Amino acid sequence: MKLFSKIREMFQCIEIQIAERLNTTEASFSITYAALPTVKTFQEILGIIPDRDIMTLCLINDSGDMVQFTNHQTEAVNYDALVNGLDSEDSINVRIQINKNVVDGKFSIYDYESFVTDLLLRSPLEIMKWFSSRLFGQESLMFEVFDYDISFSTRTMAFESSVDAMFRPMVGRKQRLNACKDTACFYNMNTFELIPDDFIIQGVVRANNHLHTLFGKLATILSLVYVSSSASINDNTINLQINGQRTVNYDLSITDVDEDNKWQNIYTWIFTDGNPTDKALIAHNVISLHCKFEALLNLDNTVFEAIRTNYNLYLRNNVNQYLDMKRDIAKFIQDVVAQVGDYAVAILGKFKNNLLAIFGFLFTVVLTRIGSTQKWEDIFTRHTVYLFEAFIGGSLVYLIICFFETRFKLMKTKKAYDALKGNYKDVLSEAEINEAFKEDKLLLDTEKTTKRGMIGWSIVWGTLLVLTIIVIECFTVNHGLITWLWSKLF
């Protein structure tokens, strides 16, 4: 991609004064009227600029007359009024100003050397604010570099001079920002909405990279911020607090912080895979103990190894606890399902016991009287029928009590089951709970079968009792209470 080299070629000039700042690019040069190109040439120059940027081109003659063009203007380019009466040796000053903007994750650099010079003259905090504003709301940012052969990238930004260059960020920037917000308390997040990944350079760098030292410094500053429990940046000082086995506070001058891969590695490890909160807590414990004897910026590689070793031990203990917990859950579910299934069998058992009681009472009455009389009406006297019907009525009441008792026990068992699930919400995710409890399928299937059994046996029990009363009323000479009440009422 070329701009100023193309202008040199078109205007036949050698010396162009170029000053590129962070958000603007300014250039100026002089030509004679004889070297003034055609209108078509101006249109070609304006067409080089991406639509996201606004280029203003001014032509000024010695009399102070001025003609101004922009790449967004709709009217045709015309400078006839400027050149009327000029001789071939009269000079024309050309001034260019380009206002740069971020659109679709892209930003222009028209003169890389002066852009870097301007950037390096600024303070680290000013640089961080500028990058924060450029990256705001972006997953990544590509700097399209004109007139300079360069190619390098960080995990979320790229500097490319090739027109066909493609860039795929190595981390999801918005997701990583949210993880940093949830894990560490950075009081200046609204001002410096950045992550170390924005400045950690990856891969091979083509051409001299003047930004390597600066980016390494910024990546280390942000790594210190997000590895700590809480942090703030005031003036030229980083205030850090690490809450571990002991609470330690540090006030670091930004000028004292240089690129440190150890801090960048700790940050990357915390926020890559696993639970960042758990990893951060373990890192805080190890760092707080180690820094009792060493300065925060003097950590060696053994600290990182100690952090990873402690985390592996933590995972091993957690896995054992998790497996024990799953075994306990499986045993509880097995016990609950067996208990629920027994409720239908309990109704059947009580039905059989009641049936035996009825037949026992009936045979006792029959055998007691059958020896003294052969007449049916003498065996089933009115008082005997009344007593027998009262016994059957009591059985009906017993049936209702047994049904509601079993139903109440079933509800209590389900509540205990739901309470156990609720207790694991702070330990397991919803997906893990559903997987451990098999989405309640076993309990629901058993409950459905049990309810069918309870209702079925209750219907059989009640129907048998009602039929017994009907037989007594219809087939005995001495009718029972129901016939007697019917005769009294009607």
WOTA-V240437 format. One record per pair of residues at least 4 apart in sequence whose C-alpha atoms are under 8 Angstrom apart, sorted by sequence separation. I is the first residue (numbers start at 1). J is the second residue. D is the distance in Angstrom with one decimal. If there is no record, write none. Layout:
BEGIN
I/J/D + I/J/D
END
This chain:
BEGIN
2/6/6.2 + 3/7/6.3 + 4/8/6.2 + 5/9/6.3 + 6/10/6.2 + 7/11/5.9 + 8/12/5.5 + 9/13/7.1 + 20/24/6.1 + 21/25/5.9 + 31/35/6.2 + 32/36/6.6 + 37/41/6.0 + 38/42/6.9 + 39/43/6.5 + 40/44/6.3 + 41/45/6.4 + 42/46/6.3 + 43/47/6.1 + 44/48/6.6 + 45/49/7.4 + 49/53/6.7 + 60/64/5.8 + 61/65/5.6 + 69/73/7.2 + 79/83/6.8 + 80/84/6.3 + 86/90/6.2 + 102/106/5.5 + 103/107/7.1 + 111/115/6.1 + 112/116/6.1 + 113/117/6.2 + 114/118/6.1 + 115/119/6.2 + 116/120/6.1 + 117/121/6.4 + 118/122/6.9 + 122/126/6.3 + 123/127/6.3 + 124/128/6.1 + 125/129/6.2 + 126/130/6.3 + 127/131/6.3 + 128/132/6.0 + 129/133/6.3 + 130/134/6.3 + 131/135/6.0 + 132/136/5.9 + 135/139/7.8 + 145/149/8.0 + 153/157/5.6 + 154/158/6.2 + 161/165/7.6 + 172/176/6.1 + 173/177/6.1 + 174/178/6.3 + 175/179/6.3 + 176/180/6.2 + 177/181/6.2 + 178/182/6.2 + 179/183/6.1 + 180/184/5.7 + 181/185/6.5 + 188/192/6.0 + 189/193/5.1 + 194/198/6.8 + 195/199/7.9 + 196/200/6.3 + 205/209/7.0 + 211/215/5.9 + 212/216/6.1 + 213/217/6.3 + 214/218/6.3 + 215/219/6.0 + 216/220/6.2 + 217/221/6.3 + 218/222/6.3 + 219/223/6.0 + 220/224/6.2 + 221/225/6.4 + 222/226/6.3 + 223/227/5.9 + 224/228/6.2 + 226/230/7.8 + 233/237/5.8 + 234/238/6.5 + 243/247/4.5 + 252/256/7.1 + 253/257/7.0 + 260/264/6.7 + 261/265/5.9 + 262/266/6.3 + 263/267/6.2 + 264/268/6.1 + 265/269/6.0 + 266/270/6.2 + 267/271/6.4 + 268/272/5.9 + 269/273/7.8 + 270/274/8.0 + 271/275/7.8 + 272/276/7.7 + 275/279/6.3 + 276/280/5.9 + 277/281/6.2 + 278/282/6.5 + 279/283/6.2 + 280/284/6.1 + 281/285/6.3 + 282/286/6.4 + 283/287/6.0 + 284/288/5.8 + 285/289/6.4 + 286/290/6.1 + 287/291/5.8 + 288/292/6.7 + 289/293/8.0 + 290/294/6.5 + 291/295/5.8 + 294/298/6.4 + 295/299/7.1 + 299/303/6.6 + 300/304/7.7 + 301/305/6.5 + 302/306/6.0 + 303/307/6.2 + 304/308/6.4 + 305/309/6.1 + 306/310/6.1 + 307/311/6.2 + 308/312/6.2 + 309/313/6.4 + 310/314/6.2 + 311/315/6.1 + 312/316/6.2 + 313/317/6.3 + 314/318/6.1 + 315/319/6.0 + 316/320/6.4 + 317/321/6.2 + 318/322/5.9 + 319/323/6.1 + 320/324/6.2 + 321/325/6.0 + 322/326/6.2 + 323/327/6.2 + 324/328/6.2 + 325/329/6.1 + 326/330/6.1 + 327/331/6.2 + 328/332/6.1 + 329/333/6.1 + 330/334/6.1 + 331/335/6.2 + 332/336/6.1 + 333/337/6.0 + 334/338/6.1 + 335/339/6.1 + 336/340/6.1 + 337/341/6.1 + 338/342/6.2 + 339/343/6.8 + 340/344/7.8 + 341/345/7.1 + 342/346/6.0 + 343/347/6.5 + 344/348/6.6 + 345/349/6.2 + 346/350/6.2 + 347/351/6.1 + 348/352/6.2 + 349/353/6.2 + 350/354/6.1 + 351/355/6.1 + 352/356/6.1 + 353/357/6.2 + 354/358/6.2 + 355/359/6.2 + 356/360/5.8 + 357/361/6.1 + 358/362/6.1 + 359/363/6.0 + 360/364/6.0 + 361/365/6.3 + 362/366/6.2 + 363/367/5.8 + 364/368/6.0 + 365/369/6.4 + 366/370/5.8 + 367/371/7.0 + 369/373/6.4 + 370/374/6.1 + 374/378/7.7 + 375/379/6.5 + 376/380/6.3 + 377/381/5.9 + 380/384/5.6 + 381/385/6.2 + 382/386/6.2 + 383/387/6.1 + 384/388/6.0 + 385/389/6.0 + 386/390/6.1 + 387/391/6.2 + 388/392/6.3 + 389/393/6.1 + 390/394/6.2 + 391/395/6.3 + 392/396/6.4 + 393/397/6.4 + 394/398/6.1 + 395/399/6.1 + 396/400/6.4 + 397/401/6.3 + 398/402/6.1 + 399/403/6.2 + 400/404/6.3 + 401/405/5.9 + 402/406/6.1 + 403/407/6.2 + 404/408/6.0 + 405/409/6.3 + 406/410/6.2 + 407/411/6.3 + 408/412/6.3 + 409/413/6.2 + 410/414/6.3 + 411/415/6.2 + 412/416/6.3 + 413/417/6.2 + 414/418/6.2 + 415/419/6.0 + 416/420/6.2 + 417/421/6.5 + 418/422/6.2 + 419/423/6.3 + 420/424/6.8 + 421/425/7.0 + 424/428/5.7 + 425/429/6.5 + 428/432/5.8 + 429/433/6.2 + 430/434/6.2 + 431/435/6.1 + 432/436/6.1 + 433/437/6.0 + 434/438/5.6 + 435/439/6.4 + 438/442/7.3 + 440/444/6.0 + 441/445/6.0 + 442/446/6.1 + 443/447/5.9 + 444/448/6.1 + 445/449/6.3 + 446/450/6.0 + 447/451/6.1 + 448/452/6.3 + 449/453/6.2 + 450/454/6.1 + 451/455/6.1 + 452/456/5.9 + 453/457/6.0 + 454/458/6.0 + 455/459/6.1 + 456/460/6.3 + 457/461/6.0 + 458/462/6.0 + 459/463/5.9 + 460/464/6.1 + 461/465/6.4 + 462/466/6.2 + 463/467/6.1 + 464/468/6.2 + 465/469/6.5 + 466/470/6.3 + 467/471/6.1 + 468/472/6.3 + 469/473/6.2 + 470/474/6.0 + 471/475/5.6 + 472/476/5.6 + 479/483/6.0 + 480/484/6.4 + 481/485/6.0 + 482/486/6.1 + 483/487/6.2 + 484/488/6.3 + 485/489/6.1 + 486/490/5.8 + 7/12/8.0 + 8/13/5.1 + 20/25/4.2 + 31/36/6.9 + 37/42/7.5 + 49/54/7.8 + 60/65/5.5 + 61/66/6.8 + 102/107/5.0 + 122/127/6.5 + 135/140/7.2 + 145/150/7.6 + 153/158/4.0 + 160/165/6.5 + 171/176/7.3 + 181/186/7.3 + 189/194/7.7 + 225/230/7.2 + 226/231/7.8 + 233/238/4.6 + 234/239/7.6 + 242/247/5.7 + 243/248/6.7 + 252/257/7.7 + 270/275/7.9 + 271/276/5.3 + 274/279/7.8 + 291/296/6.0 + 294/299/7.0 + 373/378/6.7 + 374/379/7.8 + 380/385/6.0 + 425/430/7.1 + 428/433/6.2 + 434/439/4.6 + 471/476/7.8 + 474/479/7.5 + 479/484/7.1 + 8/14/6.1 + 19/25/6.0 + 20/26/6.0 + 49/55/7.1 + 60/66/4.5 + 101/107/6.2 + 109/115/7.1 + 135/141/6.7 + 152/158/5.9 + 153/159/6.0 + 225/231/5.5 + 232/238/6.0 + 233/239/6.1 + 241/247/7.1 + 242/248/5.4 + 270/276/5.3 + 373/379/7.2 + 433/439/8.0 + 434/440/7.6 + 473/479/5.2 + 18/25/7.5 + 19/26/5.2 + 59/66/5.5 + 60/67/6.7 + 100/107/7.0 + 101/108/7.8 + 151/158/7.5 + 152/159/5.5 + 225/232/7.7 + 231/238/7.1 + 232/239/5.2 + 241/248/5.8 + 242/249/6.5 + 472/479/7.1 + 473/480/5.7 + 8/16/7.9 + 18/26/5.9 + 19/27/6.2 + 58/66/6.6 + 59/67/5.2 + 69/77/6.9 + 100/108/6.6 + 119/127/7.0 + 151/159/5.6 + 152/160/6.8 + 231/239/5.5 + 232/240/6.8 + 241/249/4.5 + 291/299/7.9 + 425/433/7.6 + 472/480/7.1 + 18/27/4.3 + 46/55/7.2 + 58/67/5.7 + 59/68/6.4 + 150/159/6.9 + 151/160/4.7 + 158/167/6.8 + 231/240/4.6 + 240/249/5.7 + 241/250/6.4 + 270/279/5.4 + 369/378/7.9 + 370/379/6.7 + 424/433/7.3 + 473/482/7.4 + 17/27/5.3 + 18/28/6.8 + 58/68/4.4 + 150/160/5.9 + 151/161/6.6 + 230/240/6.1 + 231/241/6.3 + 239/249/7.4 + 240/250/5.1 + 270/280/6.1 + 369/379/5.6 + 473/483/6.8 + 16/27/6.6 + 17/28/5.3 + 57/68/5.6 + 58/69/6.5 + 149/160/8.0 + 150/161/5.7 + 201/212/7.5 + 229/240/7.7 + 230/241/5.3 + 239/250/5.8 + 240/251/6.4 + 16/28/5.9 + 17/29/6.4 + 56/68/6.9 + 57/69/5.2 + 67/79/6.3 + 149/161/5.7 + 157/169/7.2 + 228/240/6.4 + 229/241/5.8 + 230/242/6.9 + 238/250/7.9 + 239/251/4.7 + 240/252/8.0 + 421/433/7.2 + 16/29/5.1 + 56/69/5.7 + 57/70/6.2 + 148/161/6.5 + 149/162/8.0 + 156/169/4.8 + 228/241/6.0 + 229/242/4.9 + 238/251/5.6 + 239/252/6.5 + 290/303/7.4 + 366/379/6.4 + 15/29/6.7 + 56/70/4.5 + 143/157/7.6 + 145/159/6.6 + 147/161/7.6 + 155/169/5.5 + 156/170/6.5 + 201/215/7.6 + 228/242/5.1 + 229/243/6.0 + 237/251/6.4 + 238/252/5.1 + 365/379/7.6 + 366/380/8.0 + 55/70/5.4 + 56/71/7.1 + 67/82/6.7 + 141/156/6.5 + 142/157/5.6 + 143/158/6.0 + 144/159/6.3 + 145/160/5.7 + 146/161/6.0 + 155/170/4.9 + 156/171/6.8 + 200/215/6.8 + 201/216/7.9 + 225/240/7.0 + 228/243/8.0 + 237/252/5.5 + 238/253/6.3 + 13/29/7.9 + 54/70/7.0 + 55/71/5.7 + 66/82/6.6 + 140/156/4.8 + 141/157/4.8 + 142/158/4.7 + 143/159/4.7 + 144/160/5.4 + 145/161/4.6 + 155/171/6.4 + 177/193/7.8 + 199/215/4.9 + 200/216/6.5 + 224/240/7.9 + 237/253/4.6 + 238/254/6.6 + 287/303/7.1 + 13/30/7.9 + 54/71/6.4 + 65/82/6.2 + 139/156/7.2 + 140/157/5.7 + 141/158/6.6 + 142/159/6.0 + 143/160/6.3 + 144/161/5.9 + 145/162/8.0 + 156/173/6.9 + 177/194/7.5 + 199/216/6.6 + 236/253/6.0 + 237/254/5.8 + 286/303/7.2 + 13/31/6.9 + 54/72/7.1 + 142/160/7.3 + 144/162/7.9 + 177/195/6.7 + 236/254/5.7 + 176/195/7.8 + 199/218/6.6 + 200/219/5.9 + 236/255/7.7 + 365/384/8.0 + 11/31/7.3 + 51/71/7.9 + 199/219/5.2 + 286/306/7.1 + 51/72/7.8 + 61/82/7.0 + 198/219/7.5 + 286/307/6.1 + 49/71/7.3 + 60/82/7.7 + 61/83/7.9 + 196/218/7.2 + 197/219/7.1 + 12/35/6.8 + 196/219/4.4 + 11/35/6.3 + 46/70/7.1 + 47/71/6.8 + 195/219/7.6 + 196/220/7.1 + 283/307/5.5 + 11/36/6.6 + 46/71/4.9 + 142/167/7.3 + 196/221/7.9 + 282/307/6.5 + 11/37/6.4 + 171/197/7.7 + 196/222/5.3 + 362/388/7.8 + 10/37/6.9 + 195/222/6.3 + 196/223/5.8 + 62/90/7.6 + 194/222/7.7 + 195/223/7.8 + 282/310/7.0 + 61/90/7.9 + 62/91/6.6 + 140/169/6.3 + 282/311/6.6 + 61/91/6.4 + 62/92/6.8 + 139/169/7.8 + 10/41/7.1 + 61/92/4.6 + 60/92/5.6 + 61/93/6.3 + 102/134/6.7 + 279/311/6.8 + 59/92/6.5 + 60/93/5.1 + 105/138/6.4 + 112/145/6.7 + 139/172/6.5 + 140/173/7.0 + 221/254/7.7 + 358/391/7.7 + 43/77/7.5 + 59/93/5.8 + 60/94/6.5 + 105/139/7.7 + 107/141/7.3 + 109/143/6.6 + 111/145/7.5 + 112/146/7.4 + 139/173/5.1 + 358/392/7.5 + 42/77/7.7 + 58/93/8.0 + 59/94/4.8 + 105/140/6.1 + 106/141/5.6 + 107/142/6.3 + 108/143/5.6 + 109/144/6.0 + 110/145/6.1 + 111/146/6.5 + 112/147/7.8 + 138/173/7.6 + 139/174/6.1 + 58/94/5.7 + 59/95/6.6 + 105/141/4.7 + 106/142/4.8 + 107/143/4.8 + 108/144/4.8 + 109/145/4.8 + 110/146/4.8 + 111/147/6.8 + 112/148/6.6 + 138/174/7.6 + 221/257/6.9 + 57/94/7.1 + 58/95/5.1 + 105/142/6.2 + 106/143/5.9 + 107/144/6.0 + 108/145/6.1 + 109/146/6.1 + 110/147/6.9 + 111/148/7.5 + 137/174/7.7 + 220/257/7.4 + 244/281/6.9 + 262/299/7.5 + 7/45/7.2 + 39/77/6.4 + 57/95/5.8 + 58/96/6.4 + 106/144/6.9 + 108/146/7.7 + 220/258/7.0 + 244/282/7.8 + 262/300/7.4 + 266/304/6.5 + 6/45/7.9 + 39/78/7.0 + 57/96/4.7 + 186/225/6.8 + 220/259/5.6 + 224/263/6.6 + 227/266/7.4 + 245/284/7.7 + 246/285/7.4 + 262/301/6.8 + 56/96/5.8 + 57/97/6.7 + 186/226/7.3 + 217/257/6.5 + 219/259/7.3 + 220/260/5.9 + 223/263/5.9 + 227/267/5.9 + 244/284/4.7 + 245/285/5.0 + 248/288/6.4 + 257/297/7.7 + 55/96/7.1 + 56/97/5.2 + 156/197/6.4 + 157/198/6.2 + 184/225/7.8 + 185/226/7.7 + 217/258/4.9 + 218/259/7.7 + 220/261/7.5 + 223/264/5.6 + 226/267/7.0 + 243/284/6.1 + 244/285/4.0 + 245/286/7.8 + 247/288/6.8 + 354/395/7.0 + 3/45/7.6 + 55/97/5.8 + 56/98/6.3 + 155/197/5.2 + 156/198/5.2 + 157/199/7.8 + 184/226/5.5 + 216/258/7.2 + 217/259/4.5 + 242/284/5.9 + 243/285/7.3 + 244/286/7.4 + 246/288/5.9 + 262/304/7.4 + 55/98/4.3 + 154/197/6.7 + 155/198/6.0 + 156/199/7.9 + 183/226/7.7 + 184/227/7.1 + 187/230/7.7 + 216/259/4.5 + 217/260/7.6 + 220/263/6.3 + 223/266/7.9 + 224/267/7.9 + 227/270/7.9 + 244/287/7.7 + 245/288/6.4 + 246/289/6.9 + 54/98/5.5 + 55/99/6.5 + 154/198/6.0 + 155/199/7.3 + 184/228/6.6 + 185/229/6.3 + 186/230/5.7 + 187/231/6.3 + 188/232/5.9 + 216/260/7.4 + 220/264/6.0 + 223/267/5.6 + 244/288/5.7 + 245/289/6.7 + 3/48/6.8 + 53/98/6.7 + 54/99/5.2 + 154/199/5.6 + 155/200/6.4 + 184/229/5.3 + 185/230/4.4 + 186/231/4.9 + 187/232/5.2 + 188/233/6.7 + 219/264/6.9 + 243/288/7.2 + 244/289/7.8 + 3/49/8.0 + 53/99/5.7 + 54/100/6.8 + 154/200/5.2 + 155/201/6.8 + 180/226/6.4 + 183/229/7.8 + 184/230/5.8 + 185/231/6.3 + 186/232/5.8 + 187/233/7.9 + 213/259/7.1 + 242/288/6.6 + 250/296/7.9 + 53/100/4.8 + 154/201/4.1 + 155/202/6.6 + 184/231/8.0 + 52/100/7.2 + 53/101/5.8 + 153/201/5.8 + 154/202/5.2 + 351/399/7.8 + 52/101/5.9 + 152/201/7.5 + 153/202/5.9 + 33/83/7.6 + 52/102/7.0 + 152/202/7.5 + 153/203/7.4 + 52/103/6.0 + 152/203/7.4 + 403/454/7.3 + 152/204/6.8 + 153/205/7.8 + 350/402/7.9 + 33/86/7.1 + 34/87/8.0 + 152/205/4.9 + 227/280/6.7 + 33/87/6.8 + 34/88/4.6 + 151/205/6.1 + 152/206/6.4 + 33/88/5.0 + 34/89/6.6 + 150/205/7.8 + 151/206/5.1 + 229/284/7.5 + 347/402/7.0 + 403/458/7.2 + 32/88/6.5 + 33/89/6.1 + 150/206/5.5 + 151/207/7.2 + 227/283/7.8 + 228/284/7.1 + 347/403/7.3 + 32/89/5.4 + 33/90/5.6 + 136/193/7.2 + 149/206/7.9 + 150/207/5.4 + 227/284/7.8 + 32/90/5.4 + 33/91/5.9 + 149/207/6.8 + 150/208/7.9 + 32/91/4.3 + 33/92/6.4 + 132/191/7.4 + 135/194/7.9 + 347/406/7.6 + 399/458/7.1 + 31/91/5.6 + 32/92/5.8 + 132/192/5.6 + 30/91/6.5 + 31/92/5.4 + 132/193/5.3 + 30/92/5.6 + 31/93/6.6 + 129/191/6.5 + 132/194/5.8 + 399/461/7.5 + 30/93/4.5 + 31/94/7.7 + 129/192/5.7 + 131/194/7.8 + 343/406/6.2 + 399/462/7.3 + 29/93/6.0 + 30/94/5.9 + 128/192/6.3 + 28/93/7.2 + 29/94/5.4 + 28/94/5.5 + 29/95/6.8 + 128/194/7.7 + 396/462/6.6 + 28/95/4.4 + 343/410/7.6 + 27/95/5.9 + 28/96/6.2 + 196/264/7.4 + 26/95/7.5 + 27/96/5.0 + 396/465/7.1 + 26/96/5.6 + 27/97/6.6 + 340/410/6.4 + 395/465/7.7 + 25/96/7.8 + 26/97/4.5 + 25/97/5.6 + 26/98/6.5 + 24/97/7.0 + 25/98/5.0 + 340/413/7.5 + 392/465/6.4 + 24/98/5.5 + 25/99/6.7 + 24/99/4.7 + 25/100/7.9 + 23/99/6.2 + 24/100/5.8 + 23/100/5.4 + 336/413/6.9 + 392/469/7.5 + 23/101/7.4 + 389/469/6.5 + 336/417/7.5 + 333/417/7.9 + 25/110/7.2 + 385/472/7.4 + 20/110/7.4 + 128/218/7.7 + 20/111/6.2 + 180/271/7.8 + 389/480/7.1 + 19/111/7.9 + 20/112/8.0 + 179/271/7.4 + 389/481/7.4 + 18/111/7.5 + 21/114/7.3 + 22/115/6.4 + 183/276/6.6 + 385/478/7.3 + 20/114/5.4 + 21/115/5.5 + 116/210/7.2 + 120/214/7.8 + 124/218/7.4 + 183/277/5.5 + 385/479/7.2 + 386/480/5.5 + 19/114/6.0 + 20/115/5.0 + 116/211/7.4 + 176/271/7.4 + 385/480/5.5 + 386/481/6.0 + 18/114/7.6 + 19/115/7.8 + 22/118/7.1 + 380/476/7.2 + 382/478/5.0 + 21/118/5.8 + 22/119/6.9 + 179/276/7.4 + 183/280/7.4 + 381/478/6.0 + 382/479/6.6 + 20/118/7.3 + 21/119/7.5 + 380/478/7.0 + 382/480/6.6 + 377/476/7.0 + 376/476/7.9 + 377/477/5.8 + 377/478/6.6 + 333/437/7.6 + 337/442/7.3 + 341/446/6.2 + 4/110/7.8 + 330/436/7.6 + 337/443/5.8 + 340/446/6.9 + 341/447/7.3 + 344/450/5.2 + 348/454/8.0 + 351/457/7.7 + 3/110/7.1 + 329/436/7.2 + 330/437/7.7 + 336/443/7.8 + 340/447/6.5 + 343/450/6.7 + 344/451/7.2 + 347/454/6.3 + 329/437/7.5 + 341/449/7.8 + 345/453/7.9 + 337/446/6.4 + 341/450/5.7 + 344/453/5.2 + 348/457/6.3 + 326/436/6.6 + 333/443/7.7 + 337/447/8.0 + 340/450/6.8 + 344/454/4.9 + 347/457/6.9 + 351/461/6.3 + 125/236/7.9 + 343/454/7.5 + 347/458/7.4 + 124/254/7.9 + 5/147/6.8 + 3/146/6.5 + 4/147/7.1 + 1/145/7.1 + 2/146/5.0 + 3/147/6.7 + 1/146/4.9 + 2/147/4.8 + 1/147/6.2 + 1/161/6.2 + 1/162/6.5 + 1/163/6.1
END
